[in-house]
Structure formats: structure tokens, C-alpha cells
Amino acid sequence: MLYKLDEKQILLDYMERYEAEKEVAYNILKAGVLSVEKTAKCCPRLSVEEIKKMQEGILQSSEQDTQTD
């Protein structure tokens, strides 16, 4: 029983760290501080493909923001 609780806590901790890295990567990309590849090195839980998709979303939202202005 204790083993299963530990396993659950490990999974929850991993998910929290993963979400935190996604937030860090998003902020890095949005600020234009690092390239996709360098961001992937800073956030090893995220794949380059995930970060590229994130960057595409940022670019699309910034294009929409400039069109509405």
C-alpha cells in the first residue's frame, strides 16, 4: 500500500515539474530570449517538437493581436 502511495506522489511531482517547465519554456519563447533548441536544453522534460508547437502558438497569437490592433 505504501508503495502505491509513493508511486502516485512521484507521478504527481513529475507532472508538476513538467507543467512548470512548460511555463518556463513558454515565457522564454514569448520573450524571445532563446531559440527553440536552446530552450529544449533548458527544459529537458520537453521535446523539441513540443517547444516548436508552443512557439507556433505564440507566433499565431501575436499575429492575431497585431491584426486586431
C-alpha contacts under 8 A as a table, 3 or more apart, distances in Angstrom:
res1	aa1	res2	aa2	distance
1	M	4	K	5.33
1	M	5	L	6.55
2	L	5	L	5.16
2	L	6	D	6.24
3	Y	6	D	5.10
3	Y	7	E	6.14
4	K	7	E	4.93
4	K	8	K	6.12
5	L	8	K	5.06
5	L	9	Q	6.17
6	D	9	Q	5.07
6	D	10	I	6.11
7	E	10	I	5.10
7	E	11	L	6.29
8	K	11	L	5.16
8	K	12	L	6.23
9	Q	12	L	5.02
9	Q	13	D	6.05
10	I	13	D	5.12
10	I	14	Y	6.14
11	L	14	Y	5.07
11	L	15	M	6.18
12	L	15	M	5.10
12	L	16	E	6.21
13	D	16	E	5.13
13	D	17	R	6.25
14	Y	17	R	5.15
14	Y	18	Y	6.04
15	M	18	Y	4.96
15	M	19	E	6.14
16	E	19	E	5.20
16	E	20	A	6.12
17	R	20	A	4.96
17	R	21	E	6.13
18	Y	21	E	5.16
18	Y	22	K	6.27
18	Y	45	R	6.28
18	Y	46	L	7.60
19	E	22	K	5.00
19	E	23	E	6.33
20	A	23	E	5.11
20	A	24	V	6.28
21	E	24	V	4.94
21	E	25	A	6.01
21	E	43	C	5.79
21	E	45	R	7.20
21	E	46	L	7.47
22	K	25	A	5.12
22	K	26	Y	6.06
22	K	43	C	7.82
22	K	46	L	7.27
23	E	26	Y	5.06
23	E	27	N	6.23
24	V	27	N	5.20
24	V	28	I	6.16
24	V	43	C	7.81
25	A	28	I	5.06
25	A	29	L	6.09
25	A	39	T	6.24
25	A	40	A	7.89
25	A	43	C	6.75
25	A	51	I	7.24
26	Y	29	L	5.23
26	Y	30	K	5.96
26	Y	54	M	6.81
26	Y	55	Q	7.62
27	N	30	K	5.08
27	N	31	A	6.06
28	I	31	A	5.30
28	I	32	G	6.15
28	I	33	V	5.56
28	I	34	L	6.42
28	I	39	T	7.19
29	L	32	G	4.92
29	L	33	V	6.46
29	L	34	L	6.56
29	L	35	S	7.34
29	L	36	V	7.45
29	L	39	T	7.64
29	L	55	Q	6.33
29	L	58	I	7.87
30	K	33	V	7.92
30	K	55	Q	7.68
30	K	58	I	6.56
32	G	35	S	7.44
34	L	38	K	5.87
34	L	39	T	5.90
35	S	38	K	5.26
35	S	39	T	6.01
36	V	39	T	5.06
36	V	40	A	6.17
36	V	48	V	6.79
36	V	51	I	6.27
36	V	52	K	6.37
36	V	55	Q	7.74
37	E	40	A	5.08
37	E	41	K	6.51
37	E	48	V	6.50
38	K	41	K	5.05
38	K	42	C	6.42
39	T	42	C	5.04
39	T	43	C	6.11
39	T	51	I	7.69
40	A	43	C	4.98
40	A	44	P	5.78
40	A	46	L	6.36
40	A	47	S	6.46
40	A	48	V	5.70
40	A	51	I	6.95
41	K	44	P	5.58
43	C	46	L	5.86
44	P	47	S	7.15
46	L	50	E	6.25
46	L	51	I	6.84
47	S	50	E	5.22
47	S	51	I	6.43
48	V	51	I	5.10
48	V	52	K	6.08
49	E	52	K	5.02
49	E	53	K	6.24
50	E	53	K	5.20
50	E	54	M	6.23
51	I	54	M	4.90
51	I	55	Q	6.14
52	K	55	Q	5.01
52	K	56	E	6.18
53	K	56	E	5.03
53	K	57	G	6.26
54	M	57	G	5.14
54	M	58	I	6.33
55	Q	58	I	5.01
55	Q	59	L	6.15
56	E	59	L	5.07
56	E	60	Q	6.10
57	G	60	Q	5.10
57	G	61	S	6.13
58	I	61	S	5.20
58	I	62	S	6.11
59	L	62	S	5.13
59	L	63	E	6.12
60	Q	63	E	5.07
60	Q	64	Q	6.24
61	S	64	Q	5.05
61	S	65	D	6.15
62	S	65	D	4.95
62	S	66	T	6.27
63	E	66	T	5.21
63	E	67	Q	6.24
64	Q	67	Q	5.06
64	Q	68	T	6.28
65	D	68	T	5.33
65	D	69	D	6.43
66	T	69	D	5.24
